[in-house]
Amino acid sequence: MALLEVKDLQVYYGVIRALKGISFHVDQGEIVSLIGANGAGKTTTMQSIMRLIPIKSGCVVYDGNEINKIPGHKLVGMGMSQVPEGRRVFQELTVYENLLLGAYTQKDKKKIKEDIDEICTRFPRLGERKSQIAGTLSGGEQQMLAMGRALMSKPRILLLDEPSMGLSPLFVGEIFKIIEEVSKAGTTVLLVEQNAKKALSIADRGYVLETGKIVKTGKAADLLNDDSIKKAYLGE
């Protein structure tokens, strides 16, 4: 069953048509990857879903309900959470304070404390640095913090935008391992990623975006073995 559906989505930046009627779905429990080059429309898609930029036409359906007119902050309370491109942690706050802000939709203080402890167990580096100012963390640690903050709202679906961007190979491996663990724990994942090989290696299905259009879709394993995908995105 589709937890998230995007139907004929069109988005403009002024007169520039950034998304040209794209449609895709993410089923409950899946990891779905959107891959494509810079400027393909991947981040625009994520921002449209989360209501951060206006939609010209088409609709986004979450859990059977159209959410086009629902403000982004209310989507978090409905079970959608995004890790934005560039991490966007609160640089001058501590790790603990960043995690606390991720739980703003939660009311039970005891449960929030338990959830922070759980995040620090899943991300041991965060536990070690709980009182450290977020802006002094490494890029990989800030990515973990952004993911931990998003998970504090207990999302049903997690939207990840370029989680490996700017990270060392070691941290990239760690981040993708965590994404798989989050999925196995029951969270549905929509993953936007330039590292196509890594993204498809953990995904169930994938969609290929080119200049605002979906040009190919299929099982992730099939896309990994597709000669045109290999040539265009996998460096083979």
Residue frames relative to the residue before (quaternion, step in Angstrom):
aa qw qx qy qz dx dy dz
M 1.0000 0.0000 0.0000 0.0000 0.00 0.00 0.00
A 0.4517 -0.7011 0.4833 0.2661 3.59 -0.91 0.92
L 0.2585 -0.7438 0.5975 0.1514 3.57 -0.83 1.00
L 0.7855 0.1138 -0.0441 0.6066 3.56 1.12 -0.75
E 0.0027 -0.7861 0.6178 -0.0161 3.56 -0.94 0.94
V 0.1266 -0.7501 0.6457 0.0660 3.53 -1.01 0.91
K 0.0661 -0.8373 0.5421 -0.0262 3.56 -0.60 1.18
D 0.8567 -0.1592 0.0725 0.4853 3.55 -0.70 1.23
L 0.1686 0.8398 -0.4959 0.1430 3.58 0.97 0.91
Q 0.0216 -0.7840 0.6199 -0.0243 3.55 -0.86 1.07
V 0.0058 0.7923 -0.6069 0.0617 3.54 -0.86 1.05
Y 0.1424 -0.7900 0.5939 0.0546 3.54 -0.99 0.90
Y 0.1731 -0.6921 0.6819 0.1615 3.52 -1.32 0.54
G 0.7808 -0.1185 0.0325 0.6126 3.57 -0.02 1.26
V 0.7856 -0.2364 0.1950 0.5374 3.58 -0.62 -1.12
I 0.5649 0.6046 -0.3855 0.4084 3.59 1.27 -0.11
R 0.2958 -0.7569 0.5630 0.1502 3.55 -0.77 1.11
A 0.1924 -0.8382 0.5051 0.0731 3.58 -0.16 1.33
L 0.7674 0.1343 -0.0822 0.6215 3.59 1.08 -0.76
K 0.2008 -0.8358 0.5095 0.0390 3.54 -0.64 1.19
G 0.7817 -0.3542 0.1821 0.4799 3.55 0.66 1.14
I 0.2345 0.7986 -0.5246 0.1789 3.59 0.85 0.94
S 0.0774 -0.7749 0.6269 0.0214 3.54 -1.20 0.71
F 0.2292 0.7478 -0.6059 0.1455 3.56 -0.99 0.87
H 0.2045 -0.7753 0.5815 0.1378 3.56 -1.26 0.20
V 0.2048 -0.7334 0.6354 0.1279 3.52 -1.33 0.47
D 0.2675 -0.7831 0.5423 0.1450 3.57 -0.57 1.13
Q 0.6600 -0.5005 0.3927 0.3995 3.52 -1.28 0.52
G 0.8340 0.2292 -0.1778 0.4693 3.58 -0.90 0.99
E 0.5809 0.6085 -0.3704 0.3937 3.59 1.24 -0.15
I 0.2250 -0.6355 0.6912 0.2603 3.45 -1.52 0.08
V 0.0250 -0.7865 0.6167 -0.0205 3.57 -0.68 1.13
S 0.1964 -0.7977 0.5642 0.0824 3.57 -0.87 1.01
L 0.1737 -0.7169 0.6640 0.1226 3.52 -1.15 0.79
I 0.0130 -0.8130 0.5819 -0.0185 3.57 -0.59 1.12
G 0.2649 0.7509 -0.5739 0.1916 3.55 -1.22 0.47
A 0.6169 -0.5643 0.4064 0.3685 3.53 -1.27 0.38
N 0.6883 -0.4147 0.3740 0.4630 3.57 -1.32 0.03
G 0.8060 0.2668 -0.2001 0.4890 3.59 -0.93 0.87
A 0.4651 0.7017 -0.4357 0.3185 3.58 1.27 0.07
G 0.5790 -0.5934 0.3753 0.4144 3.59 1.19 -0.53
K 0.3622 0.7707 -0.4672 0.2378 3.58 1.27 0.18
T 0.7088 0.4376 -0.2611 0.4879 3.60 0.79 -1.02
T 0.5961 0.5562 -0.3543 0.4581 3.59 1.07 -0.70
T 0.6253 0.5380 -0.3280 0.4604 3.58 1.02 -0.81
M 0.6762 0.4941 -0.2928 0.4615 3.57 0.85 -0.97
Q 0.6815 0.4892 -0.2928 0.4589 3.57 0.88 -0.92
S 0.6150 0.5411 -0.3397 0.4621 3.59 1.11 -0.65
I 0.6445 0.5301 -0.3155 0.4518 3.55 0.94 -0.93
M 0.7517 0.3938 -0.2018 0.4890 3.57 0.92 -0.95
R 0.4902 -0.7117 0.3937 0.3135 3.59 1.33 0.30
L 0.3848 0.7230 -0.4829 0.3099 3.57 1.12 0.66
I 0.7517 0.1460 -0.1293 0.6300 3.58 1.29 -0.32
P 0.5536 -0.6511 0.4013 0.3295 3.60 -1.04 0.67
I 0.3559 -0.7055 0.5792 0.2002 3.53 -1.23 0.69
K 0.4014 -0.7165 0.5198 0.2353 3.57 -0.89 0.96
S 0.7643 -0.1872 0.1435 0.6002 3.58 0.93 -0.94
G 0.5955 0.5147 -0.4425 0.4297 3.52 -1.31 0.37
C 0.2396 -0.7872 0.5471 0.1533 3.58 -1.21 -0.03
V 0.2843 -0.7023 0.6265 0.1829 3.48 -1.39 0.42
V 0.1043 -0.7941 0.5985 0.0147 3.56 -0.80 1.07
Y 0.0476 -0.7910 0.6098 -0.0114 3.56 -0.80 1.09
D 0.8468 -0.0540 -0.0072 0.5292 3.54 -0.76 1.09
G 0.7470 -0.4271 0.2039 0.4669 3.57 1.00 0.91
N 0.7027 0.4371 -0.2587 0.4983 3.60 1.27 -0.13
E 0.4310 -0.6792 0.5274 0.2736 3.57 -0.94 0.88
I 0.1434 -0.8338 0.5322 0.0299 3.57 -0.75 1.07
N 0.2534 0.8201 -0.4860 0.1641 3.60 1.23 0.30
K 0.7930 0.3270 -0.1535 0.4905 3.57 0.96 -0.85
I 0.5207 0.6264 -0.4242 0.3958 3.57 1.25 0.21
P 0.4675 -0.6890 0.4684 0.2955 3.65 -0.74 0.99
G 0.6483 -0.5761 0.3515 0.3526 3.53 -1.12 0.76
H 0.6683 0.5129 -0.3275 0.4278 3.60 0.90 -0.85
K 0.6410 0.5152 -0.3315 0.4624 3.60 1.14 -0.51
L 0.5678 0.5980 -0.3805 0.4186 3.58 1.18 -0.51
V 0.5892 0.5747 -0.3686 0.4320 3.59 1.09 -0.68
G 0.6785 0.4897 -0.2816 0.4696 3.58 0.95 -0.88
M 0.6588 0.4968 -0.2996 0.4790 3.58 1.25 -0.43
G 0.6629 -0.5448 0.3015 0.4157 3.58 1.26 -0.03
M 0.5956 0.5208 -0.3815 0.4780 3.59 1.23 0.41
S 0.0499 0.7993 -0.5965 0.0538 3.56 -0.90 0.89
Q 0.1963 -0.8020 0.5596 0.0720 3.56 -1.02 0.86
V 0.2082 -0.6931 0.6716 0.1587 3.51 -1.23 0.70
P 0.2722 -0.8259 0.4670 0.1606 3.62 -0.15 1.23
E 0.6244 -0.4970 0.4401 0.4116 3.52 -1.32 0.32
G 0.7970 0.2694 -0.2053 0.5001 3.57 -0.93 0.89
R 0.5205 -0.7052 0.3533 0.3270 3.57 1.38 0.32
R 0.0080 -0.8651 0.5013 0.0152 3.60 0.88 -0.97
V 0.2284 0.7520 -0.5820 0.2089 3.60 0.85 0.87
F 0.5203 -0.6008 0.4914 0.3562 3.58 -1.24 0.37
Q 0.3635 -0.8196 0.4042 0.1810 3.50 -0.01 1.44
E 0.7576 0.4121 -0.2180 0.4568 3.59 0.94 -0.86
L 0.6116 0.5225 -0.3559 0.4757 3.57 1.30 0.03
T 0.5666 -0.5923 0.4417 0.3648 3.56 -1.23 0.37
V 0.6861 -0.4343 0.3797 0.4433 3.54 -1.36 0.16
Y 0.6626 0.5156 -0.3047 0.4498 3.57 0.87 -0.97
E 0.6763 0.4947 -0.2975 0.4576 3.61 0.89 -0.91
N 0.6111 0.5363 -0.3451 0.4689 3.59 1.07 -0.68
L 0.6639 0.4939 -0.3040 0.4721 3.58 0.91 -0.88
L 0.6276 0.5469 -0.3272 0.4473 3.56 1.02 -0.84
L 0.6475 0.5136 -0.3137 0.4674 3.60 1.00 -0.80
G 0.6107 0.5590 -0.3444 0.4426 3.58 1.13 -0.58
A 0.7063 0.4452 -0.2477 0.4916 3.56 1.23 -0.45
Y 0.2950 0.8100 -0.4796 0.1638 3.59 1.22 0.34
T 0.6422 0.5086 -0.3367 0.4642 3.61 1.18 -0.37
Q 0.6246 0.5393 -0.3318 0.4570 3.59 1.27 -0.26
K 0.2816 -0.7898 0.5272 0.1377 3.60 -1.07 0.70
D 0.6550 0.5342 -0.3055 0.4384 3.58 1.11 -0.70
K 0.3499 -0.7820 0.4784 0.1927 3.60 -0.31 1.27
K 0.6287 0.5302 -0.3346 0.4601 3.57 1.04 -0.75
K 0.6642 0.4990 -0.2951 0.4719 3.57 0.99 -0.89
I 0.6170 0.5411 -0.3481 0.4532 3.60 1.03 -0.75
K 0.6433 0.5146 -0.3207 0.4674 3.58 0.96 -0.86
E 0.6503 0.5116 -0.3119 0.4670 3.58 0.98 -0.87
D 0.6537 0.5177 -0.3102 0.4566 3.57 1.01 -0.83
I 0.6324 0.5115 -0.3327 0.4772 3.61 1.02 -0.77
D 0.6336 0.5195 -0.3270 0.4708 3.60 0.99 -0.80
E 0.6438 0.5257 -0.3133 0.4594 3.57 1.03 -0.82
I 0.6481 0.5056 -0.3127 0.4760 3.58 0.99 -0.86
C 0.6777 0.4911 -0.2949 0.4610 3.58 0.94 -0.83
T 0.6041 0.5175 -0.3503 0.4945 3.58 1.23 -0.39
R 0.6698 0.4853 -0.2887 0.4822 3.57 1.00 -0.85
F 0.7638 0.1949 -0.1037 0.6065 3.59 1.12 -0.77
P 0.2096 -0.8334 0.4940 0.1320 3.63 0.29 1.20
R 0.5932 0.5746 -0.3718 0.4239 3.62 1.07 -0.64
L 0.6427 0.5134 -0.3244 0.4671 3.57 1.05 -0.73
G 0.6251 0.5419 -0.3302 0.4545 3.55 1.05 -0.76
E 0.6671 0.5016 -0.2868 0.4702 3.55 1.06 -0.83
R 0.7774 0.3312 -0.1428 0.5153 3.56 1.17 -0.65
K 0.1923 0.8489 -0.4809 0.1056 3.56 1.22 0.44
S 0.7603 0.3575 -0.2022 0.5032 3.60 0.98 -0.76
Q 0.4977 0.6666 -0.4220 0.3604 3.59 1.28 0.10
I 0.5252 -0.6165 0.4853 0.3294 3.58 -1.11 0.70
A 0.5261 -0.6929 0.3961 0.2936 3.57 -0.71 1.12
G 0.6488 0.5521 -0.3194 0.4150 3.59 1.02 -0.78
T 0.6641 0.4928 -0.3071 0.4710 3.60 1.23 -0.31
L 0.5004 0.6439 -0.4298 0.3877 3.60 1.27 0.02
S 0.5526 -0.5691 0.4766 0.3790 3.57 -1.26 0.34
G 0.6910 -0.4740 0.3371 0.4292 3.59 -1.26 0.28
G 0.6654 0.5042 -0.3052 0.4581 3.57 0.94 -0.85
E 0.6583 0.5000 -0.3061 0.4721 3.56 1.01 -0.80
Q 0.6301 0.5141 -0.3354 0.4755 3.59 1.06 -0.70
Q 0.6201 0.5270 -0.3463 0.4667 3.61 1.06 -0.68
M 0.6340 0.5154 -0.3228 0.4777 3.58 1.00 -0.79
L 0.6477 0.5150 -0.3174 0.4633 3.57 1.00 -0.83
A 0.6429 0.5169 -0.3251 0.4624 3.60 0.96 -0.84
M 0.6572 0.4931 -0.3061 0.4808 3.58 1.02 -0.77
G 0.6521 0.5168 -0.3111 0.4592 3.56 0.97 -0.87
R 0.6331 0.5327 -0.3188 0.4625 3.56 1.01 -0.86
A 0.6648 0.5005 -0.3011 0.4657 3.60 0.94 -0.89
L 0.6795 0.4997 -0.2893 0.4526 3.58 1.01 -0.80
M 0.5307 0.6456 -0.4041 0.3717 3.59 1.22 -0.36
S 0.6665 0.4932 -0.3107 0.4648 3.61 1.14 -0.48
K 0.3950 -0.7455 0.4501 0.2926 3.58 1.36 0.10
P 0.0930 0.8494 -0.5157 0.0630 3.62 0.77 0.96
R 0.4347 -0.6418 0.5595 0.2934 3.52 -1.28 0.49
I 0.7799 0.1009 -0.0653 0.6142 3.56 1.19 -0.63
L 0.1785 -0.7780 0.5991 0.0632 3.54 -0.94 1.00
L 0.1811 -0.7769 0.5983 0.0754 3.56 -0.80 1.11
L 0.0825 -0.8179 0.5694 -0.0097 3.56 -0.52 1.23
D 0.1189 -0.8135 0.5688 0.0256 3.57 -0.63 1.16
E 0.8440 -0.1810 0.0593 0.5015 3.56 -0.45 1.32
P 0.0634 0.8532 -0.5165 0.0353 3.63 0.74 0.96
S 0.7070 0.4625 -0.2867 0.4517 3.63 1.10 -0.47
M 0.4109 0.7542 -0.4500 0.2448 3.59 1.26 -0.16
G 0.8646 0.1155 -0.1052 0.4775 3.55 -0.87 1.04
L 0.5698 0.6124 -0.3812 0.3937 3.60 1.22 0.15
S 0.5510 -0.5832 0.4765 0.3594 3.54 -1.23 0.49
P 0.6628 -0.5132 0.3556 0.4133 3.63 -1.16 0.47
L 0.6173 0.5517 -0.3476 0.4401 3.60 1.04 -0.73
F 0.6965 0.4573 -0.2696 0.4828 3.58 0.87 -0.95
V 0.5888 0.5639 -0.3726 0.4433 3.60 1.06 -0.68
G 0.6530 0.5118 -0.3085 0.4652 3.58 0.93 -0.90
E 0.6562 0.5159 -0.3082 0.4563 3.58 0.95 -0.88
I 0.6633 0.5172 -0.3071 0.4453 3.58 0.90 -0.95
F 0.6912 0.4707 -0.2944 0.4626 3.59 0.86 -0.86
K 0.5925 0.5435 -0.3586 0.4743 3.59 1.13 -0.58
I 0.6516 0.5092 -0.3091 0.4696 3.58 1.00 -0.85
I 0.6199 0.5393 -0.3470 0.4522 3.61 0.99 -0.80
E 0.6504 0.5060 -0.3150 0.4709 3.59 0.96 -0.84
E 0.6510 0.5169 -0.3146 0.4583 3.59 0.98 -0.82
V 0.6318 0.5286 -0.3213 0.4671 3.57 1.02 -0.86
S 0.6504 0.5158 -0.3068 0.4656 3.57 0.99 -0.86
K 0.6742 0.4981 -0.2963 0.4578 3.58 0.89 -0.93
A 0.6492 0.5104 -0.3119 0.4697 3.58 1.18 -0.55
G 0.6909 -0.5356 0.2584 0.4112 3.60 1.27 0.10
T 0.5757 0.5808 -0.3927 0.4207 3.60 1.24 0.05
T 0.3872 -0.6975 0.5576 0.2294 3.56 -0.92 0.96
V 0.1505 -0.8200 0.5510 0.0376 3.59 -0.97 0.85
L 0.0907 -0.7241 0.6806 0.0650 3.53 -1.08 0.91
L 0.0908 -0.8379 0.5370 -0.0363 3.53 -0.48 1.30
V 0.1138 -0.7497 0.6499 0.0522 3.55 -0.80 1.09
E 0.1538 0.8195 -0.5231 0.1766 3.56 -0.61 1.08
Q 0.3827 -0.7162 0.5389 0.2241 3.57 -0.99 0.90
N 0.6246 0.4953 -0.3350 0.5024 3.57 1.18 -0.53
A 0.1939 -0.8535 0.4746 0.0933 3.53 0.39 1.34
K 0.6414 0.5394 -0.3361 0.4298 3.57 0.93 -0.84
K 0.6712 0.4830 -0.2938 0.4795 3.59 0.89 -0.91
A 0.6628 0.5249 -0.3094 0.4352 3.57 0.88 -0.96
L 0.7127 0.4468 -0.2614 0.4733 3.58 0.84 -0.97
S 0.6037 0.5863 -0.3611 0.4018 3.59 1.13 -0.56
I 0.7569 0.3333 -0.2130 0.5202 3.62 1.15 -0.47
A 0.5992 0.6085 -0.3503 0.3847 3.60 1.26 -0.29
D 0.4755 -0.6163 0.5404 0.3193 3.52 -1.37 0.31
R 0.7943 0.0006 0.0411 0.6062 3.56 0.97 -0.93
G 0.1541 -0.7964 0.5776 0.0919 3.54 -1.28 0.33
Y 0.1796 -0.7347 0.6425 0.1228 3.51 -1.34 0.45
V 0.2420 -0.7641 0.5829 0.1335 3.56 -1.01 0.86
L 0.1681 -0.7940 0.5816 0.0559 3.55 -0.75 1.15
E 0.0387 0.7645 -0.6430 0.0248 3.55 -1.04 0.85
T 0.8483 -0.1489 0.0484 0.5059 3.56 -0.77 1.14
G 0.7886 -0.3896 0.1724 0.4434 3.54 0.72 1.14
K 0.6922 0.4073 -0.2779 0.5270 3.58 1.28 0.23
I 0.3923 -0.6644 0.5709 0.2807 3.56 -1.17 0.59
V 0.1385 -0.8354 0.5309 0.0338 3.55 -0.55 1.19
K 0.7993 0.0432 -0.0325 0.5985 3.59 1.21 -0.27
T 0.0137 0.7786 -0.6273 0.0129 3.55 -1.16 0.65
G 0.2653 0.7668 -0.5602 0.1670 3.54 -1.21 0.44
K 0.6912 -0.3925 0.3569 0.4907 3.52 -1.30 -0.19
A 0.5904 -0.6123 0.3894 0.3533 3.55 -0.99 0.84
A 0.6427 0.5302 -0.3272 0.4459 3.58 0.96 -0.82
D 0.6496 0.5083 -0.3181 0.4675 3.58 1.02 -0.75
L 0.6511 0.5109 -0.3165 0.4636 3.58 0.98 -0.82
L 0.6184 0.5518 -0.3393 0.4450 3.58 1.06 -0.73
N 0.7448 0.3902 -0.2028 0.5019 3.55 1.12 -0.69
D 0.4860 0.6616 -0.4316 0.3739 3.58 1.28 0.10
D 0.4825 -0.7122 0.4280 0.2772 3.59 -0.64 1.13
S 0.6733 0.4945 -0.3131 0.4518 3.60 0.95 -0.82
I 0.6302 0.5082 -0.3260 0.4881 3.59 1.12 -0.68
K 0.6217 0.5463 -0.3365 0.4493 3.57 0.97 -0.84
K 0.6978 0.4825 -0.2749 0.4525 3.54 0.86 -0.97
A 0.7394 0.4445 -0.2345 0.4480 3.58 0.88 -0.98
Y 0.8518 0.2134 -0.0480 0.4760 3.58 0.87 -0.94
L 0.7405 0.4335 -0.2315 0.4584 3.59 1.12 -0.52
G 0.4460 -0.7273 0.4300 0.2953 3.56 1.30 0.04
E 0.5387 0.6129 -0.4063 0.4113 3.55 1.11 0.69
